[in-house]
């Protein structure tokens, strides 16, 4: 029987080093109290932040000191909670930081409205008077750009105070999925009981035994059916929050509001969806190859929903233990230059990564940390090719953060997700090139090629399908249509039928929307699809041109949010306002399908 270990059973070298952020909870408490004091210090500038250049600079410096401290205490509390989502003391710390974050946002809510009371000529005069303000020029431009969508100081303060409440649907969903739900146990092909978890579901769906996959699939989604009303209510209220917040800020739609923050035109979103829709034939071809692989020698010649994660290769994937994965990833990023490669190697030796799944640990993976800390990566490593790719992905985020923190002032350190997903997927793409060029084990090579095809499928096509789902659910609410669990099932089933037109759908797959946590961060997932499109183009340039292109890429990583995302990518050589990168990525997907057919 497979079991999930307790955290105490894992060696320290495979746990992240949170003590480098705070030595203990008492040190955290001291910083928390400092932040509480800074809330009052910042609030004291309300009504006079722009009275002269010196006061504006002092206000901005106080704001940054507060937000940096809040970020540190929040990151520590979140990561401690994520180590074991059932520990009450860290749930309490996380709840306190949520309140503190809301208080900090409320205290600073006057700043942008007061800045928006200025004209650009006033800002220029202040920058001339106080040279240190020149560093904020892009920030000032961004704030003034949002003038028509910023409310009065009183309304902004109220909205900031409500942030703790408006995030409740996602918090309820997270606790339901990660702490309260108990998924069933299914007998594996050897008759041994196999527990299903959020973390291992996809891995179990890759098992070569088709009947076992079916039982896992049915048991997993039947468990989600027992909470459909709770999840439906959580998601409905999350969408309503998005819509009402957008209207409060004078946007026509929630999508427009979400994309306007990073200054991405909605046409980029539509171009992505339209281009992918026009090229679904490539996905259908992949599905047909998968059908041939899973139905050979069986009486059932349909591709079922429990077959979608099965590798195209029939032999079992070789294990890739974590230490081997680290070596592969470090070698793979060599084209990005010695500095980048050495940073990756040193980070992996410095306990950036919390590696293995443990009892009640937060599911999934992410790269975290703050402007003042080392990067931190949460994983649930499963000793497989997919986990190796996840490690490469999250390290891309971590190196982006490290380069940005070193090169930019705090105000530009929070780069947009639109460019973040480029940095992570560049690493995945380089890993594929490296392994296909250097690994002699034909079985591993086939599984690497399959993994990258699966990443293309799930990143470019699946995330675009999710993007369509989000757009349509928000539009339903905006048009006054009820958003019930049944209607969510119907909409999701319709989209799944379009994207997987050559597969056999069943009733359970309509519930898949219930298990997607990213839906509680609306209009986020489309950036995975734009990210892989831009990443493929960048890697092509790096491998063709060598160090000059690698240097430009590292400059991109150092830029943070000093420019708007589309501008940063144009500087790096990719125009995401056009369909070209998406079409090129789909062509690459087709090339890899060709290569797989030649290997098989």
C-alpha positions in Angstrom: 0.0 0.0 0.0 1.3 3.4 -1.0 1.3 5.8 1.9 2.1 9.5 2.4 4.8 10.1 5.0 4.6 12.4 7.9 6.7 15.6 7.6 9.0 14.4 10.4 10.0 11.4 8.3 11.6 13.5 5.5 15.3 14.4 5.7 16.0 18.1 6.3 17.9 18.5 3.0 14.6 18.0 1.2 12.7 20.6 3.1 12.9 24.4 2.5 14.9 26.5 4.9 12.2 28.8 6.3 14.6 29.6 9.2 16.5 31.8 6.8 13.4 34.0 6.6 12.5 33.9 10.3 14.6 32.0 12.8 11.4 31.2 14.8 7.8 32.3 15.4 9.0 34.9 18.0 11.1 36.7 15.4 8.1 36.6 13.1 6.0 38.1 15.8 8.4 41.0 16.2 8.2 41.8 12.5 4.5 41.5 12.6 4.4 44.1 15.4 6.7 46.4 13.3 4.3 46.1 10.4 1.4 47.0 12.6 3.2 50.2 13.7 4.0 51.0 10.0 0.3 50.9 9.2 -0.2 53.9 11.4 2.9 55.7 10.1 1.7 55.3 6.5 -1.9 56.4 7.4 -0.4 59.7 8.8 0.5 60.8 5.3 -3.1 60.7 4.1 -4.3 64.0 2.7 -0.8 65.4 2.2 1.2 62.8 0.3 1.5 65.1 -2.8 1.9 68.5 -1.0 5.5 68.6 -2.1 8.3 66.3 -3.5 9.9 65.5 -0.2 6.6 64.4 1.4 5.8 62.3 -1.6 9.1 60.5 -1.4 8.7 59.9 2.3 5.2 58.5 1.7 6.5 56.1 -0.9 9.4 55.0 1.2 7.1 54.3 4.2 4.7 52.5 1.9 7.5 50.3 0.6 8.8 49.5 4.1 5.3 48.5 5.2 4.6 46.3 2.2 8.0 44.6 2.3 7.5 43.7 5.9 3.9 42.5 5.3 5.2 40.4 2.4 7.8 38.7 4.6 5.4 37.9 7.5 2.7 36.7 5.0 5.1 34.5 3.1 6.3 32.8 6.3 2.8 32.2 7.6 1.6 30.9 4.3 4.5 28.5 3.9 4.3 27.2 7.4 0.5 26.6 6.9 1.2 24.9 3.6 3.6 22.4 5.3 0.5 21.0 7.1 -2.8 22.6 6.3 -4.4 21.2 9.4 -2.1 22.9 12.0 -4.3 25.4 13.8 -1.4 27.7 14.9 -0.3 28.4 11.4 -3.8 28.8 10.1 -4.1 31.4 12.8 -0.8 33.1 11.7 -2.0 33.1 8.1 -5.4 34.6 9.1 -3.6 37.3 11.1 -1.5 38.2 8.0 -4.6 38.4 5.9 -6.0 40.9 8.3 -2.7 42.8 8.4 -2.5 42.8 4.6 -6.0 44.2 4.5 -5.1 46.9 7.1 -2.0 47.8 5.1 -3.9 48.1 1.8 -6.5 50.2 3.6 -3.8 52.4 5.1 -2.2 53.0 1.7 -5.4 53.3 -0.3 -5.2 57.1 -0.3 -1.9 57.1 -2.2 -3.1 56.4 -5.8 -6.1 58.6 -5.6 -3.9 61.5 -4.4 -1.4 60.9 -7.1 -4.2 60.8 -9.6 -5.1 64.3 -8.5 -1.9 65.5 -10.2 -1.3 66.2 -13.9 1.8 64.7 -15.5 3.4 68.1 -15.6 3.1 68.2 -11.7 4.8 64.8 -11.5 7.6 65.9 -13.8 8.2 69.0 -11.6 8.4 66.9 -8.5 10.9 64.5 -10.1 13.0 67.5 -11.1 12.8 68.8 -7.5 13.5 65.5 -5.8 15.9 63.3 -8.0 15.1 60.1 -6.1 11.5 60.3 -7.4 12.8 59.7 -10.9 13.1 56.0 -10.1 9.3 56.0 -9.8 8.6 57.4 -13.3 7.1 54.2 -14.7 5.1 53.7 -11.5 3.7 57.2 -11.8 2.7 56.5 -15.4 1.0 53.3 -14.5 -1.0 55.0 -11.7 -2.1 58.0 -13.8 -3.1 55.5 -16.6 -5.6 53.9 -14.1 -7.1 57.3 -13.1 -10.5 56.7 -14.6 -10.8 53.4 -12.8 -9.7 54.6 -9.3 -12.4 55.7 -6.9 -12.3 58.3 -4.2 -10.0 57.8 -1.2 -13.0 56.8 0.9 -14.2 54.2 -1.6 -10.7 52.9 -2.1 -10.3 52.5 1.6 -13.5 50.6 1.9 -12.6 48.3 -1.0 -9.2 47.6 0.6 -10.9 46.7 3.9 -13.2 44.4 2.1 -10.4 42.5 0.4 -10.3 40.1 3.3 -13.9 39.2 2.7 -13.9 39.2 -1.1 -11.2 36.5 -1.1 -13.4 34.2 1.0 -14.7 32.0 -1.8 -11.2 31.0 -2.8 -10.2 30.4 0.8 -13.3 28.2 1.4 -12.6 26.2 -1.7 -8.9 25.7 -0.7 -9.8 24.4 2.8 -12.5 22.2 1.4 -10.3 20.6 -1.2 -7.1 20.3 0.8 -8.2 19.8 4.3 -11.7 18.5 4.5 -12.3 16.3 1.5 -11.2 12.7 1.9 -10.8 10.8 -1.4 -11.5 7.1 -1.5 -9.0 4.2 -1.7 -9.1 2.0 -4.8 -7.5 -1.4 -5.3 -4.6 -1.3 -7.7 -3.9 -3.9 -10.3 -2.1 -6.1 -7.7 -5.1 -6.0 -5.4 -3.4 -3.6 -3.0 -5.4 -0.6 -1.7 -4.3 2.7 -3.3 -5.3 6.0 -1.6 -6.3 8.8 -4.0 -5.1 12.3 -3.2 -5.3 15.6 -5.1 -1.5 15.3 -5.7 -1.4 11.7 -7.1 -4.7 11.7 -9.1 -2.9 12.6 -12.4 -0.1 10.1 -11.7 -2.7 7.4 -11.1 -4.4 8.3 -14.3 -1.2 7.4 -16.1 -1.2 3.8 -14.9 -1.1 1.4 -17.8 -4.0 -0.7 -16.4 -7.1 0.8 -18.1 -9.6 -0.7 -15.7 -7.7 0.7 -12.7 -7.7 4.2 -14.3 -11.4 4.0 -14.8 -12.0 3.1 -11.1 -9.7 5.9 -10.0 -11.4 8.4 -12.3 -14.9 7.4 -11.2 -14.1 7.4 -7.5 -12.3 10.7 -7.7 -15.1 12.6 -9.5 -17.9 10.9 -7.5 -16.3 12.4 -4.4 -16.4 15.8 -6.1 -20.1 15.2 -6.8 -20.7 15.1 -3.0 -19.5 18.7 -2.6 -20.9 20.1 -5.9 -23.3 22.6 -4.2 -20.5 23.9 -1.9 -18.0 24.3 -4.7 -20.7 25.7 -7.0 -21.6 28.3 -4.4 -17.9 29.2 -3.9 -17.2 29.6 -7.6 -20.5 31.6 -8.2 -19.6 34.0 -5.5 -16.0 34.3 -6.7 -17.3 35.3 -10.2 -19.8 37.7 -8.7 -17.0 39.3 -6.7 -15.0 39.8 -9.9 -17.9 41.3 -11.7 -19.0 43.7 -8.9 -15.5 44.8 -8.3 -15.0 45.6 -12.0 -18.2 47.6 -12.1 -17.1 49.5 -9.0 -14.0 50.5 -10.9 -15.9 51.6 -14.0 -15.1 48.7 -16.2 -17.5 47.2 -18.6 -16.4 43.6 -17.8 -14.4 41.7 -15.3 -12.1 40.5 -18.0 -11.3 44.0 -19.1 -10.5 44.9 -15.4 -8.3 41.9 -14.9 -6.3 42.5 -18.1 -6.0 46.3 -17.6 -3.9 45.9 -14.5 -0.9 44.6 -16.5 -2.0 46.7 -19.5 -2.8 43.8 -21.8 -5.5 44.5 -24.4 -8.4 42.1 -24.4 -7.6 41.5 -28.1 -4.6 39.5 -26.9 -6.9 37.1 -25.1 -9.3 36.9 -28.0 -6.4 36.3 -30.5 -5.2 33.4 -28.3 -8.6 31.8 -28.1 -9.4 32.3 -31.8 -6.0 31.0 -32.9 -6.2 27.9 -30.8 -9.8 27.3 -31.9 -8.6 27.4 -35.5 -5.9 24.9 -34.8 -7.7 22.3 -32.8 -6.9 19.7 -35.5 -3.4 19.4 -33.9 -4.9 18.5 -30.5 -7.3 16.1 -32.2 -4.3 14.4 -33.9 -2.6 14.0 -30.5 -5.8 12.5 -29.2 -6.0 10.1 -32.1 -2.4 8.9 -31.4 -3.4 8.4 -27.8 -6.4 6.4 -28.8 -4.2 4.1 -30.9 -1.9 3.6 -27.9 -4.5 2.9 -25.3 -7.0 0.8 -27.3 -4.5 -1.5 -29.0 -5.5 -5.1 -28.3 -8.8 -4.1 -26.6 -12.5 -4.4 -27.7 -13.1 -0.7 -26.8 -11.7 1.5 -29.5 -12.8 4.8 -28.0 -10.6 7.3 -26.2 -12.1 7.7 -22.8 -11.7 10.5 -20.3 -9.7 8.3 -18.0 -7.2 7.8 -20.9 -6.3 11.4 -21.4 -3.2 11.4 -19.2 -1.8 8.0 -20.4 1.5 8.3 -22.1 1.7 7.7 -25.8 4.4 5.1 -25.0 3.3 1.8 -23.7 6.3 0.8 -21.6 6.3 2.1 -18.0 8.1 5.4 -17.5 11.5 5.1 -15.8 11.7 6.6 -12.3 13.5 10.0 -12.2 14.5 10.5 -8.6 14.8 14.0 -7.3 18.6 14.1 -7.2 18.8 13.0 -10.8 16.2 15.5 -11.8 18.3 18.3 -10.2 21.3 17.2 -12.3 19.3 17.2 -15.5 17.8 20.6 -14.9 21.1 22.2 -14.0 22.7 20.9 -17.2 19.7 21.9 -19.3 19.9 25.6 -18.5 23.5 25.9 -19.6 22.4 27.9 -22.8 21.2 30.7 -20.5 24.8 31.4 -19.4 27.2 30.4 -16.6 25.7 32.9 -14.2 22.1 31.6 -14.6 23.3 28.0 -14.4 25.4 28.5 -11.2 22.5 30.2 -9.5 20.2 27.3 -10.2 22.8 24.8 -8.8 23.5 26.9 -5.7 19.8 27.4 -5.0 19.1 23.6 -5.2 21.9 23.1 -2.7 20.6 25.8 -0.4 17.3 24.3 0.4 15.1 26.4 -1.8 12.8 23.4 -2.4 10.4 21.6 -0.1 10.4 18.4 -2.2 8.1 15.6 -1.2 4.4 15.1 -0.5 3.7 14.7 3.2 0.5 14.3 5.2 -1.8 17.3 4.8 0.7 19.3 2.8 -0.7 21.9 0.4 -1.2 20.3 -3.0 0.4 21.3 -6.3 3.6 23.4 -6.7 4.6 27.0 -6.6 7.6 29.4 -6.4 7.4 31.8 -3.5 9.5 34.0 -1.3 9.8 37.8 -1.1 11.9 40.7 -2.3 14.1 40.3 0.9 14.3 36.5 1.0 15.7 33.6 -1.0 13.3 31.9 -3.4 11.2 29.1 -2.0 9.6 26.3 -4.0 6.8 24.0 -2.8 6.6 20.7 -4.6 5.0 17.3 -4.1 7.7 15.4 -6.0 6.6 12.0 -7.3 9.8 10.5 -8.8 8.6 10.8 -12.4 9.3 12.8 -15.5 6.4 15.1 -14.9 7.8 16.2 -11.5 11.2 16.8 -13.1 9.5 19.2 -15.5 7.7 20.9 -12.6 11.0 21.4 -10.9 12.4 23.1 -14.0 9.2 25.2 -14.3 9.3 26.5 -10.7 13.0 27.2 -10.9 12.3 29.5 -13.8 10.0 31.5 -11.6 12.6 31.5 -8.8 15.4 32.7 -11.0 13.2 35.4 -12.4 12.5 36.6 -8.9 16.1 36.5 -7.9 17.3 38.5 -10.9 14.6 41.0 -10.5 15.1 41.5 -6.8 18.8 42.1 -7.4 18.4 44.5 -10.3 15.2 46.5 -9.5 13.9 48.6 -6.6 11.1 47.2 -4.7 8.5 49.1 -6.6 9.3 47.1 -9.8 9.9 43.7 -8.1 6.4 42.3 -8.6 6.5 41.3 -12.3 3.3 40.4 -14.0 2.1 36.8 -14.4 2.0 37.4 -18.2 5.9 37.5 -18.2 6.3 35.1 -15.3 4.9 32.2 -17.2 7.4 32.8 -20.0 10.3 32.4 -17.6 9.1 29.1 -16.2 8.3 27.6 -19.6 11.7 28.6 -21.1 13.2 26.2 -18.6 10.8 23.4 -19.6 11.6 23.9 -23.3 15.4 23.9 -22.6 15.0 20.7 -20.5 13.3 19.0 -23.5 16.0 20.0 -25.9 18.7 18.9 -23.5 17.3 15.5 -22.7 16.4 14.6 -26.3 19.9 15.6 -27.4 21.9 13.9 -24.6 20.0 11.0 -23.1 20.8 7.6 -24.7 18.1 5.6 -22.9 15.4 5.3 -25.6 12.7 4.6 -23.1 13.4 7.8 -21.2 13.7 9.7 -24.5 10.2 8.6 -25.6 8.8 9.6 -22.2 10.5 13.0 -22.3 9.0 13.6 -25.8 5.6 12.4 -24.5 5.9 14.7 -21.5 6.6 17.7 -23.6 3.7 16.9 -25.9 1.5 16.6 -22.8 2.8 19.9 -21.5 1.9 21.5 -24.8 -1.5 19.9 -24.7 -2.2 20.9 -21.1 -0.6 24.4 -21.3 -1.5 25.7 -24.7 -4.8 23.9 -25.4 -6.2 23.0 -21.9 -5.4 26.5 -20.4 -7.0 28.1 -23.4 -10.1 26.0 -22.8 -10.1 27.1 -19.2 -9.8 30.7 -20.4 -12.9 30.2 -22.5 -14.7 28.8 -19.5 -13.8 31.8 -17.3 -14.8 34.3 -20.0 -18.2 32.7 -20.5 -18.9 32.2 -16.8 -18.2 35.9 -16.1 -20.2 36.9 -19.1 -23.2 34.9 -17.8 -23.1 36.8 -14.5 -22.6 40.1 -16.3 -25.7 39.4 -18.4 -27.8 38.4 -15.4 -27.8 34.6 -16.0 -27.8 32.3 -13.0 -24.6 30.5 -12.4 -25.7 27.2 -10.9 -23.6 24.0 -10.6 -25.8 22.4 -13.3 -25.1 25.2 -15.7 -21.4 25.1 -14.9 -21.4 21.4 -15.7 -23.2 22.0 -19.0 -20.8 24.8 -20.1 -17.7 22.8 -19.2 -19.0 19.7 -21.0 -19.7 21.7 -24.1 -16.1 23.1 -24.1 -14.6 19.7 -23.4 -16.6 18.3 -26.3 -15.2 21.0 -28.7 -11.6 20.5 -27.6 -11.7 16.7 -27.5 -14.1 16.1 -30.4 -12.5 12.8 -31.2 -12.8 11.4 -27.7 -15.8 9.8 -25.9 -17.1 12.1 -23.2 -19.0 10.9 -20.1 -21.1 12.7 -17.5 -18.4 12.8 -14.8 -16.0 14.9 -16.9 -18.5 17.8 -16.7 -17.4 18.1 -13.0 -13.7 18.7 -13.8 -14.2 22.5 -13.3 -14.7 21.8 -9.6 -11.0 20.7 -9.2 -9.3 23.7 -10.8 -8.1 26.0 -8.1 -6.9 28.7 -10.5 -10.5 29.6 -11.3 -10.5 31.5 -8.0 -7.9 33.9 -9.5 -9.9 35.0 -12.5 -8.3 35.4 -16.0 -5.0 34.0 -14.8 -4.7 30.8 -16.8 -4.6 32.3 -20.3 -1.2 33.5 -19.4 0.1 29.9 -19.3 -0.9 29.6 -23.0 0.7 32.9 -24.0 3.7 32.0 -21.9 4.5 28.8 -23.7 4.0 30.5 -27.0 6.5 33.3 -26.1 8.9 30.8 -24.5 9.2 28.6 -27.6 10.1 31.7 -29.6 12.7 32.8 -27.1 14.4 29.4 -26.8 14.6 29.1 -30.6 16.5 32.4 -30.6 18.8 31.4 -27.7 19.7 28.1 -29.3 20.2 29.7 -32.7 22.1 32.9 -31.6 23.9 31.8 -28.4 25.1 34.2 -25.8 23.8 37.5 -27.4 20.2 36.1 -27.2 20.9 34.6 -23.7 22.1 38.0 -22.5 18.9 39.6 -23.8 16.9 37.0 -22.0 18.7 37.6 -18.8 18.0 41.3 -19.2 14.4 40.5 -19.6 14.5 38.6 -16.3 16.2 41.5 -14.6 13.6 44.0 -15.8 10.8 43.0 -13.3 7.8 45.3 -14.0 9.9 48.4 -15.0 8.0 48.2 -18.3 4.6 46.8 -19.4 4.6 43.1 -20.2 4.0 43.4 -24.0 6.8 45.9 -24.2 9.2 43.7 -22.2 8.5 40.8 -24.6 8.9 43.0 -27.6 12.3 44.0 -26.3 13.1 40.3 -26.0 12.0 39.7 -29.6 8.4 38.4 -29.3 5.2 40.2 -30.2 2.4 38.7 -28.2 -0.2 41.1 -29.7 0.0 39.1 -32.9 -1.1 35.5 -33.6 2.4 34.6 -34.9 3.9 33.2 -31.6 0.8 31.1 -31.0 0.7 29.7 -34.5 4.5 29.0 -34.3 4.1 27.2 -31.0 1.3 25.0 -32.5 3.6 24.3 -35.5 6.3 23.2 -33.0 3.7 20.9 -31.3 3.0 19.4 -34.7 6.7 18.8 -35.3 7.1 17.0 -32.0 4.1 14.8 -32.9 5.9 14.0 -36.1 9.1 13.1 -34.2 7.1 10.9 -31.8 5.6 9.0 -34.7 9.1 8.4 -36.1 10.4 7.1 -32.8 7.5 4.8 -32.1 
